[in-house]
Amino acid sequence: MALAAGAMAQADTIRIATYNTELQRDGPGLFLRDLARGEDDQIDAVLAVIARADADVLALQSIDYDLTGEALSRFAKAAGYPHHFALRPNTGLPTGLDMDGDGRLGGPRDAQGYGRFSGQGGMAILSRFPFDPNGVQDLSPLLWTDLPEALLPEVNGAPFPSAEAQAAQRLSTTGHWIVPIQTTSGRFDLMTFHASPPVFDGPEDRNGKRNHDEIRLWQHMLDGTVGTAPTGPFIIAGDANLDPNDGSGLKPAIRTLLADPRLTDLSPRGHAGTDTVDWTDPVPGDLRVSYILPSTHWRVVDSGVLWPDPDDPFAETVATASRHRLVWADLALDPAGGGE
């Protein structure tokens, strides 16, 4: 579908977007350094994509977190957003344990979530509307063992990689946040996350099972078995790292979420159909991994994947920015929506 300017949308319509920017750097402070220099082609391309999307609320993945917030503050200003939000992610958070079973300590896979340093490849939210910090729920500290019906990895009937490691393992690779946002049309909860890729492990399928359970967490939350379910409109927006039909991973997780009657699967489309990432062909290839799933309180006005045709002059900018493509949706609160 065509990407129209957000300002041209109906007055009661807001544009939501989610975007895996791949802005993570290999060391702490390097993202801030590159921002300050103002000469980074990838950062410029990401900002151009964000400007083209013109979203009112934008969930970002793979953007480094720094404790002072200086990098995100600079990035939000460059992108033209007055409000920004981030919490410390699980990526790179030290555990002191062998979390991947390789017999060594201190590697990026021994953190709560893969990371060479604490905060690498975190998440953030940019918004034209204010947040309600008092209403935020951070489910990121939830232990994997505390998730109902968790698919915990085992080898020969024993916890993998060890009972000690499994007892300390958080479920969220990066984070699961529920962030209230106050728009001109009313308040809603943005539920955002970035799940583990269901690959890069062994026969225990640790990453595949973790990915499955990270996706399932949202339904447990809506069912009231984890956290506190929103009582009004909400939107799930983020990178599930799982395609419902193609590629690796345990498909029931995303298929069940997409079919949940409390949600609407928009199936946004771009040049590559519903796919949202341009990974190496033939494996893993183009996949649908990023999602915007509004609750039934919303009326869907339009949606799409910002993936231009190859002959479009903007296609090169999009490819320079990230292998992932920004997904957007124009939504309006529906007075008749949200019924049980």
C-alpha positions as CSV (number, residue, x, y, z in Angstrom):
1,M,0.0,0.0,0.0
2,A,1.1,3.6,-0.6
3,L,2.8,5.4,2.3
4,A,1.0,8.7,2.7
5,A,2.2,11.5,4.9
6,G,1.0,11.1,8.5
7,A,-0.2,14.7,8.6
8,M,-2.5,14.0,5.7
9,A,-4.3,11.1,7.6
10,Q,-7.6,11.7,9.3
11,A,-7.5,13.7,12.5
12,D,-8.3,10.7,14.7
13,T,-5.8,8.5,13.1
14,I,-2.3,7.8,14.5
15,R,0.5,6.1,12.6
16,I,2.4,3.3,14.5
17,A,5.6,1.8,13.2
18,T,8.2,-0.8,14.2
19,Y,11.7,-0.9,12.9
20,N,14.8,-3.0,13.5
21,T,17.4,-0.4,12.7
22,E,20.5,-2.6,13.1
23,L,22.2,0.4,14.7
24,Q,24.0,-1.7,17.3
25,R,27.8,-1.2,17.4
26,D,30.6,-3.5,18.6
27,G,31.6,-1.5,21.7
28,P,30.0,0.7,24.3
29,G,29.8,4.4,23.4
30,L,30.5,3.8,19.7
31,F,26.9,4.6,18.6
32,L,27.1,7.9,20.5
33,R,30.4,8.6,18.9
34,D,29.0,7.9,15.4
35,L,26.0,10.1,16.1
36,A,28.2,13.0,17.3
37,R,30.4,12.8,14.3
38,G,27.4,13.2,12.0
39,E,29.2,11.4,9.1
40,D,27.7,7.9,9.3
41,D,25.9,6.7,6.2
42,Q,23.9,4.1,8.0
43,I,22.6,6.5,10.6
44,D,21.7,9.0,7.9
45,A,19.9,6.3,6.0
46,V,18.0,5.1,9.1
47,L,16.9,8.7,9.8
48,A,15.8,9.1,6.2
49,V,13.6,6.0,6.5
50,I,12.1,7.2,9.7
51,A,11.4,10.6,8.1
52,R,9.7,8.9,5.1
53,A,7.6,6.8,7.4
54,D,6.4,9.8,9.4
55,A,5.1,7.7,12.3
56,D,3.6,9.2,15.4
57,V,4.9,6.4,17.6
58,L,7.9,4.3,16.6
59,A,9.2,1.2,18.3
60,L,12.9,0.6,17.6
61,Q,15.0,-2.5,17.9
62,S,18.8,-3.1,17.7
63,I,19.8,0.3,19.0
64,D,22.4,0.5,21.7
65,Y,21.3,1.6,25.2
66,D,23.5,3.9,27.3
67,L,22.9,4.6,31.0
68,T,22.8,8.4,30.6
69,G,20.4,8.3,27.7
70,E,22.6,10.7,25.7
71,A,22.7,8.6,22.5
72,L,18.9,8.1,22.4
73,S,18.3,11.8,23.2
74,R,20.5,12.9,20.3
75,F,18.9,10.3,18.0
76,A,15.4,11.4,18.9
77,K,16.2,15.0,18.3
78,A,17.7,14.2,14.9
79,A,14.6,12.2,14.0
80,G,12.3,15.0,15.2
81,Y,10.6,13.3,18.1
82,P,10.0,15.3,21.3
83,H,9.5,12.1,23.5
84,H,11.7,9.1,23.8
85,F,11.7,6.1,26.1
86,A,14.1,3.2,26.9
87,L,14.9,0.8,29.7
88,R,18.0,-1.2,30.3
89,P,17.7,-4.3,28.2
90,N,18.8,-7.8,29.0
91,T,21.3,-7.8,26.1
92,G,24.8,-8.1,27.5
93,L,23.7,-8.1,31.1
94,P,26.3,-10.2,32.9
95,T,25.3,-13.4,34.7
96,G,28.7,-14.8,35.8
97,L,27.4,-18.2,34.6
98,D,27.9,-20.4,31.6
99,M,24.6,-19.8,29.9
100,D,25.2,-21.4,26.6
101,G,26.9,-24.6,27.8
102,D,30.2,-24.1,26.0
103,G,32.2,-24.6,29.1
104,R,33.5,-21.0,29.2
105,L,32.4,-17.8,31.0
106,G,32.1,-14.2,30.0
107,G,31.1,-14.6,26.3
108,P,28.3,-12.7,24.7
109,R,26.0,-15.7,25.0
110,D,26.7,-15.9,28.7
111,A,24.7,-12.7,29.3
112,Q,21.0,-12.7,30.0
113,G,20.6,-11.8,26.3
114,Y,23.3,-12.0,23.6
115,G,25.5,-9.0,23.8
116,R,29.2,-8.0,23.8
117,F,28.5,-5.3,26.3
118,S,25.6,-4.4,28.5
119,G,22.9,-2.6,26.4
120,Q,24.2,-3.7,23.0
121,G,21.3,-3.9,20.6
122,G,18.6,-2.7,22.9
123,M,15.2,-1.2,22.3
124,A,13.6,2.3,22.3
125,I,10.4,4.1,21.6
126,L,10.1,7.5,19.9
127,S,6.8,9.4,20.1
128,R,5.1,12.6,19.3
129,F,2.9,12.0,22.3
130,P,3.9,11.8,25.9
131,F,4.4,8.6,27.9
132,D,3.0,7.8,31.3
133,P,6.1,6.6,33.2
134,N,4.0,5.7,36.2
135,G,2.1,3.1,34.2
136,V,5.0,1.3,32.6
137,Q,5.3,-2.5,33.1
138,D,8.7,-4.0,32.5
139,L,8.4,-7.8,32.1
140,S,12.1,-8.1,31.2
141,P,13.2,-9.4,34.7
142,L,10.7,-12.3,34.5
143,L,12.6,-15.6,34.9
144,W,12.0,-18.1,32.1
145,T,11.2,-20.8,34.7
146,D,8.3,-18.6,36.0
147,L,6.5,-18.5,32.7
148,P,3.5,-20.9,32.7
149,E,4.0,-23.9,30.5
150,A,7.6,-22.9,29.7
151,L,9.4,-24.9,27.1
152,L,12.7,-25.2,29.0
153,P,15.6,-26.8,27.2
154,E,16.9,-30.2,28.3
155,V,19.6,-32.6,27.4
156,N,19.2,-36.3,28.5
157,G,16.4,-35.2,30.8
158,A,18.5,-32.6,32.6
159,P,18.1,-28.8,32.5
160,F,20.3,-27.2,29.8
161,P,23.0,-25.9,30.3
162,S,22.6,-26.5,34.0
163,A,20.1,-26.2,36.8
164,E,21.9,-23.2,38.1
165,A,22.0,-21.4,34.8
166,Q,18.4,-22.2,34.1
167,A,17.3,-20.9,37.5
168,A,19.0,-17.5,36.7
169,Q,17.9,-17.2,33.1
170,R,15.5,-14.4,32.3
171,L,12.9,-15.1,29.5
172,S,13.4,-11.8,27.5
173,T,16.4,-11.7,25.2
174,T,16.1,-7.9,25.0
175,G,13.0,-6.9,26.8
176,H,9.2,-6.9,27.0
177,W,7.7,-3.5,27.9
178,I,4.1,-2.2,28.2
179,V,4.3,1.5,27.9
180,P,1.2,3.8,28.2
181,I,1.0,6.6,25.6
182,Q,-1.4,9.5,25.8
183,T,-2.5,10.6,22.3
184,T,-5.0,13.2,21.2
185,S,-7.5,10.4,20.6
186,G,-7.0,8.8,24.0
187,R,-4.6,6.6,25.9
188,F,-3.3,3.2,24.8
189,D,-0.6,0.7,25.8
190,L,2.3,0.0,23.5
191,M,3.6,-3.6,24.0
192,T,7.0,-4.0,22.5
193,F,9.7,-6.6,22.4
194,H,12.6,-8.1,20.4
195,A,12.7,-11.9,20.6
196,S,15.7,-14.2,20.3
197,P,16.4,-15.6,16.8
198,P,15.4,-19.3,16.9
199,V,18.8,-20.5,15.6
200,F,22.5,-20.5,16.7
201,D,22.1,-23.3,19.2
202,G,22.3,-27.1,19.4
203,P,19.9,-30.1,19.5
204,E,18.5,-28.7,22.8
205,D,16.9,-25.9,20.8
206,R,17.5,-23.4,23.5
207,N,17.0,-20.4,21.3
208,G,14.1,-21.9,19.4
209,K,12.2,-22.6,22.7
210,R,13.1,-19.2,24.1
211,N,11.8,-17.5,21.0
212,H,8.6,-19.5,21.3
213,D,8.1,-18.5,24.9
214,E,9.0,-14.8,24.4
215,I,6.1,-14.7,21.9
216,R,3.8,-16.6,24.1
217,L,4.5,-14.2,26.9
218,W,2.1,-11.7,25.4
219,Q,-0.8,-14.1,25.5
220,H,-0.1,-15.1,29.0
221,M,-0.1,-11.4,29.9
222,L,-3.4,-10.9,28.2
223,D,-4.8,-13.9,30.0
224,G,-3.8,-12.4,33.3
225,T,-1.3,-15.2,34.3
226,V,1.7,-12.8,34.0
227,G,1.8,-9.1,34.7
228,T,-1.3,-7.0,34.4
229,A,-3.4,-7.0,31.2
230,P,-4.3,-3.7,29.6
231,T,-8.0,-2.7,30.3
232,G,-8.2,-0.5,27.2
233,P,-6.7,-0.2,23.7
234,F,-3.2,-1.7,23.1
235,I,-0.9,-2.5,20.3
236,I,1.8,-5.1,20.1
237,A,4.7,-3.8,17.9
238,G,8.2,-5.4,17.6
239,D,10.4,-8.0,16.2
240,A,9.3,-11.5,16.9
241,N,12.2,-13.1,14.9
242,L,9.8,-15.7,13.6
243,D,7.9,-16.1,10.4
244,P,4.5,-18.0,10.6
245,N,5.3,-20.1,7.5
246,D,9.0,-20.0,6.5
247,G,12.4,-20.3,8.1
248,S,13.4,-21.9,11.4
249,G,11.6,-21.8,14.7
250,L,8.6,-23.2,16.5
251,K,5.7,-21.9,14.4
252,P,2.8,-22.5,16.8
253,A,3.9,-19.5,18.9
254,I,3.5,-16.9,16.2
255,R,0.5,-18.6,14.5
256,T,-1.4,-18.7,17.8
257,L,-0.6,-15.0,18.5
258,L,-1.7,-13.9,15.0
259,A,-5.0,-15.9,15.4
260,D,-5.8,-14.5,18.8
261,P,-9.3,-13.0,18.6
262,R,-8.2,-10.0,20.8
263,L,-5.8,-8.9,18.1
264,T,-6.0,-7.9,14.4
265,D,-3.4,-9.3,12.0
266,L,-2.9,-6.5,9.5
267,S,-0.6,-8.5,7.1
268,P,1.1,-5.3,5.9
269,R,2.6,-5.5,2.5
270,G,5.6,-4.0,0.6
271,H,7.6,-5.0,-2.5
272,A,8.3,-8.4,-1.0
273,G,4.7,-9.0,0.1
274,T,4.4,-9.5,3.9
275,D,8.1,-10.1,4.4
276,T,9.9,-7.6,6.5
277,V,13.6,-8.5,6.3
278,D,16.0,-9.0,3.4
279,W,18.3,-11.8,4.7
280,T,20.7,-13.8,2.5
281,D,19.1,-16.0,-0.1
282,P,18.3,-18.8,-0.2
283,V,18.8,-19.4,3.6
284,P,17.3,-17.9,5.6
285,G,15.9,-15.6,2.8
286,D,13.2,-13.0,3.1
287,L,11.0,-13.5,6.1
288,R,8.1,-11.9,8.0
289,V,9.6,-11.2,11.5
290,S,8.3,-7.7,12.4
291,Y,4.7,-7.2,13.5
292,I,2.1,-4.6,14.4
293,L,-0.9,-6.2,16.1
294,P,-3.5,-3.8,17.3
295,S,-6.2,-4.8,19.8
296,T,-9.8,-5.0,18.5
297,H,-10.4,-1.5,19.9
298,W,-8.8,-0.1,16.8
299,R,-10.1,0.5,13.3
300,V,-7.4,-0.2,10.6
301,V,-7.1,2.6,8.1
302,D,-4.0,1.6,6.2
303,S,-0.8,-0.4,6.7
304,G,2.3,-1.4,4.8
305,V,6.0,-2.4,4.8
306,L,8.4,0.3,3.7
307,W,10.1,-1.9,1.1
308,P,10.2,0.1,-2.2
309,D,10.4,-1.5,-5.6
310,P,14.1,-1.9,-6.8
311,D,13.7,0.8,-9.4
312,D,12.5,3.3,-6.7
313,P,15.2,5.9,-6.0
314,F,14.6,5.4,-2.3
315,A,15.3,1.7,-2.4
316,E,19.1,2.2,-2.0
317,T,18.6,4.3,1.1
318,V,16.3,1.6,2.6
319,A,18.9,-1.1,1.9
320,T,21.8,1.0,3.4
321,A,19.8,1.6,6.6
322,S,19.1,-2.0,7.6
323,R,18.3,-5.4,6.3
324,H,15.0,-5.0,8.1
325,R,12.2,-3.0,6.7
326,L,10.0,-0.6,8.7
327,V,6.4,-1.7,9.2
328,W,3.7,0.9,9.7
329,A,0.0,1.1,10.3
330,D,-2.6,3.9,10.4
331,L,-5.1,3.2,13.2
332,A,-8.1,4.9,14.7
333,L,-9.8,4.1,18.0
334,D,-13.1,2.4,17.1
335,P,-15.9,3.1,19.6
336,A,-17.5,-0.3,18.7
337,G,-14.2,-2.2,19.1
338,G,-12.7,-4.1,22.0
339,G,-15.8,-6.2,22.9
340,E,-15.3,-9.6,24.3
